[in-house]
């Protein structure tokens, strides 16, 4: 039995899974939420306990790691985490190789999810795809000619910071009207809050939304905006349509620039509702040249995408598994 160990260092959760090469079912799987005030040391300790709990008396042939933040994939060094303190320049690949004595592959979560969907999900059988995750932020990962493409400095795929509305609201990155500023869950909720606060009470839109949060606007989330839009809330539909439009423009531009066969969309967007998908697909089609052919499909691996991507990077990092 040849085992692969897959690890997921997410912003709020840590997960580990063990799989036999060739199998599509986890042999063992464990996850734990990061404690409040977590740092790199506490996350590494929790992950070590998960790993030893999974391995018992066995040893993996290789380890693949998804990390929620910028990574230098060539060295396996984590640059930083946007959610957890103390991850600056941590040589994660080296630490794991020293402790477990097997080859380790490490990359950021978007690139890893792209690998996972390409090998085990919605990208099977395609040479070129762009994976986009739309949740807390908007990120992306490339597969070109069947291999990951990370760019010269590992920063390829940042579709979230393509500007689609130069007069739009200011994004965390400092620019105006980025895809992420209009289409990510937290920003959609923020856009609704701002409209509520700026409109006169006489207009009173968004009744369904107000009902869902009991007038406590701090409870608003992108998911609730989607639910309210599905229930016919006019304000939620307006914000959701703007998000779908922004993502569609971004996708259409990327289609013109790189011409991948497939766009695979994961994260909260997969639950955004048929109306969102219809607007996004239509705008992407209108933005791209008529001759540029592509499909936009939902990701299929769900919350396990980082772990299956971990399996995929472990396999491609080790030449002896090339046909597995």
C-alpha positions in Angstrom: 0.0 0.0 0.0 1.5 3.4 -1.1 0.1 6.2 1.0 -0.1 9.9 0.2 -0.6 12.4 3.1 -2.4 15.6 2.2 -2.4 18.7 4.5 -4.6 21.8 4.3 -3.5 24.9 6.3 -6.6 27.1 5.8 -7.2 30.5 7.3 -9.6 29.1 10.0 -9.2 25.4 9.8 -6.5 22.7 9.6 -7.2 19.4 7.9 -5.2 16.3 7.1 -6.1 13.2 5.1 -4.4 9.9 4.1 -5.2 8.1 0.8 -3.9 5.1 -0.9 -2.5 5.9 -4.4 -5.2 5.1 -7.0 -8.1 5.4 -4.5 -10.7 8.1 -4.5 -11.7 7.6 -0.9 -9.8 8.9 2.2 -8.3 6.1 4.3 -8.4 8.5 7.3 -9.4 12.1 7.6 -9.2 14.7 10.4 -9.9 18.4 10.8 -9.6 20.9 13.5 -10.5 24.6 13.8 -7.7 27.0 14.4 -8.0 28.4 18.0 -8.7 32.1 18.4 -5.4 34.0 18.4 -3.6 31.2 16.5 -0.1 31.7 15.2 2.2 29.6 13.0 3.6 27.7 16.0 0.2 26.7 17.3 -1.0 25.7 13.8 2.1 23.6 13.2 1.6 21.8 16.6 -2.1 21.1 15.8 -1.2 19.8 12.4 1.6 17.6 13.8 -1.0 16.0 16.2 -3.4 15.4 13.2 -0.6 13.9 11.2 0.5 11.4 13.9 -3.1 10.5 14.6 -3.6 9.7 10.9 -0.4 7.8 10.3 -0.5 5.6 13.4 2.4 3.1 12.5 2.5 3.8 8.8 4.7 6.1 6.7 3.5 8.1 3.6 5.5 7.9 0.4 5.0 11.7 -0.1 3.3 14.7 1.4 1.3 17.4 -0.4 0.4 20.7 1.3 -2.1 23.4 0.5 -1.4 26.7 2.3 -3.9 29.7 2.6 -1.4 32.4 1.6 1.5 33.3 -0.7 4.0 30.5 -1.1 7.3 30.2 -3.1 6.4 26.8 -4.6 10.0 26.3 -5.9 11.4 26.2 -2.3 8.2 25.3 -0.4 8.6 28.5 1.7 5.5 30.2 3.0 5.8 34.0 2.5 3.1 34.9 4.9 -0.5 34.3 6.0 -3.2 37.0 5.7 -5.1 35.4 8.6 -2.6 33.8 11.0 0.5 35.6 12.6 4.0 34.3 12.4 4.1 32.6 9.1 6.6 35.0 7.5 9.2 33.1 5.5 8.6 29.7 7.2 10.3 26.9 5.3 7.3 24.5 5.5 8.6 22.0 2.9 11.9 21.7 4.7 10.3 21.3 8.2 8.1 18.5 7.0 10.9 16.7 5.0 13.2 16.9 8.0 10.6 15.4 10.3 9.1 12.7 8.1 11.9 11.9 5.7 9.8 11.9 2.5 9.4 14.3 -0.5 7.0 17.2 0.2 5.2 19.6 -2.3 3.8 22.9 -1.0 1.8 25.6 -2.9 -0.9 28.2 -2.2 -4.5 27.1 -1.9 -5.7 28.4 -5.3 -2.9 26.7 -7.3 -3.5 23.5 -5.3 -7.2 23.6 -5.8 -6.5 24.0 -9.6 -4.3 20.9 -9.5 -7.0 19.0 -7.6 -9.8 19.9 -10.0 -7.5 19.1 -13.0 -6.6 15.7 -11.7 -9.7 14.5 -9.8 -12.5 17.0 -10.5 -14.1 19.2 -13.1 -10.9 19.6 -15.1 -10.2 15.9 -15.8 -9.3 15.4 -19.5 -8.5 19.1 -20.2 -5.0 20.5 -21.0 -5.8 24.1 -20.0 -8.0 25.5 -17.3 -8.2 28.4 -15.0 -9.5 27.7 -11.5 -11.2 30.6 -9.7 -12.2 30.6 -6.1 -14.8 33.2 -5.0 -15.3 33.3 -1.2 -13.6 35.6 1.3 -11.4 36.8 -1.6 -11.2 36.0 -5.3 -8.1 34.1 -6.4 -7.1 31.8 -9.2 -4.7 29.1 -10.3 -3.6 28.0 -13.8 -3.1 24.7 -15.5 -1.5 25.1 -18.9 -0.4 22.2 -21.1 -1.4 19.9 -18.3 1.0 21.5 -15.8 0.6 24.3 -13.1 1.6 27.7 -14.3 2.6 30.0 -11.5 4.3 32.9 -13.3 7.8 34.3 -12.9 7.4 35.1 -9.2 4.6 32.7 -8.3 1.9 35.4 -8.6 0.0 34.3 -11.7 -3.8 33.9 -11.4 -4.7 37.0 -9.4 -8.0 37.6 -11.2 -9.4 39.2 -8.1 -7.3 42.3 -8.7 -8.1 42.8 -12.3 -9.8 46.3 -12.4 -13.2 46.1 -14.1 -14.7 49.4 -12.8 -12.1 52.1 -12.5 -14.6 54.4 -10.9 -15.8 51.7 -8.5 -15.2 51.4 -4.7 -11.7 51.1 -3.2 -10.4 47.5 -2.7 -8.2 46.3 0.2 -5.3 46.4 -2.3 -5.7 50.1 -2.8 -7.1 50.1 -6.4 -10.7 50.9 -7.4 -13.3 48.5 -8.8 -11.3 45.2 -8.6 -13.2 41.9 -9.3 -12.7 41.0 -5.6 -14.0 44.3 -4.4 -17.3 43.7 -6.2 -17.7 39.9 -6.2 -16.3 38.4 -2.9 -18.7 37.5 -0.2 -17.6 40.0 2.5 -17.6 42.8 0.0 -21.0 42.0 -1.3 -22.3 42.2 2.3 -20.4 45.5 2.7 -22.0 46.9 -0.4 -25.5 46.0 0.9 -24.7 47.6 4.2 -23.5 50.8 2.6 -26.7 51.1 0.4 -28.9 50.6 3.5 -27.0 53.3 5.4 -27.1 55.8 2.5 -30.6 55.4 1.2 -33.5 57.3 2.7 -35.9 55.3 4.8 -38.7 56.2 2.4 -37.1 54.0 -0.3 -37.0 50.9 2.0 -35.6 48.3 -0.3 -34.2 45.0 0.8 -37.0 43.8 3.0 -36.1 40.1 2.6 -32.5 40.9 3.6 -33.6 42.9 6.6 -35.8 40.0 7.7 -32.9 37.5 7.4 -30.7 39.5 9.7 -33.3 41.1 12.0 -32.1 44.6 11.1 -28.6 43.7 12.5 -26.6 44.6 9.5 -23.4 43.2 11.0 -24.8 39.7 10.4 -24.9 40.2 6.6 -22.9 37.7 4.6 -22.4 37.0 0.9 -24.4 33.8 1.3 -27.3 35.7 2.8 -27.2 38.1 -0.1 -27.5 35.1 -2.5 -30.4 33.6 -0.5 -32.3 36.9 -0.4 -31.8 37.4 -4.2 -33.2 33.9 -4.8 -36.2 34.9 -2.7 -36.7 37.9 -4.9 -35.2 40.7 -2.8 -34.6 43.6 -5.2 -31.6 45.1 -3.4 -29.9 41.7 -3.0 -30.4 41.0 -6.7 -28.8 44.4 -7.6 -25.7 43.7 -5.6 -25.5 40.0 -6.8 -25.9 41.1 -10.4 -23.1 43.6 -10.0 -20.9 40.8 -8.5 -21.8 38.4 -11.4 -21.1 41.2 -13.9 -17.6 41.9 -12.4 -16.7 38.3 -12.4 -18.0 37.9 -16.0 -15.9 40.8 -17.2 -12.8 39.4 -15.5 -13.4 36.0 -17.0 -14.1 37.3 -20.5 -10.8 39.3 -20.4 -8.8 36.3 -19.2 -10.4 34.2 -22.0 -9.2 36.8 -24.6 -5.7 36.9 -23.1 -5.0 33.2 -22.4 -7.7 31.2 -24.2 -8.1 28.3 -21.7 -10.6 25.5 -22.5 -12.3 25.7 -19.1 -12.9 28.0 -16.2 -13.6 26.0 -13.1 -15.3 28.1 -10.3 -15.1 27.0 -6.6 -15.8 28.5 -3.2 -19.0 30.2 -2.1 -19.9 31.1 -5.8 -20.9 27.5 -6.4 -23.9 28.2 -4.1 -24.7 31.6 -5.5 -27.8 30.5 -7.5 -28.8 30.0 -11.1 -29.4 33.8 -11.7 -25.8 34.6 -10.7 -24.4 32.0 -13.0 -26.6 33.1 -15.9 -25.5 36.7 -15.6 -21.8 35.8 -15.2 -21.8 33.5 -18.2 -23.6 36.0 -20.4 -21.3 38.9 -19.5 -18.2 36.7 -19.9 -19.4 35.6 -23.4 -20.2 39.3 -24.3 -16.7 40.4 -23.1 -14.8 37.7 -24.9 -14.3 37.8 -28.6 -16.8 35.7 -30.5 -14.0 33.4 -31.8 -12.8 32.7 -28.3 -14.3 29.4 -27.1 -14.6 28.4 -23.4 -16.8 26.9 -20.8 -17.5 28.0 -17.2 -18.3 25.1 -14.9 -18.7 24.7 -11.1 -15.9 23.0 -9.2 -16.8 19.5 -8.0 -14.4 18.8 -5.1 -16.0 21.3 -2.7 -14.3 21.7 0.7 -11.9 18.8 -0.1 -10.3 20.6 -3.1 -7.2 21.7 -1.1 -6.7 18.1 0.1 -7.2 16.5 -3.3 -4.9 19.2 -4.7 -2.4 18.1 -2.0 -2.5 14.6 -3.3 -2.0 15.9 -6.9 1.1 18.0 -6.0 2.5 15.1 -4.1 2.1 12.9 -7.2 3.6 15.5 -9.6 6.4 16.3 -7.2 7.6 12.7 -7.4 8.5 11.3 -10.8 8.0 7.7 -9.7 4.3 8.4 -9.4 4.0 9.9 -12.9 1.5 7.3 -14.2 -0.6 7.0 -11.1 
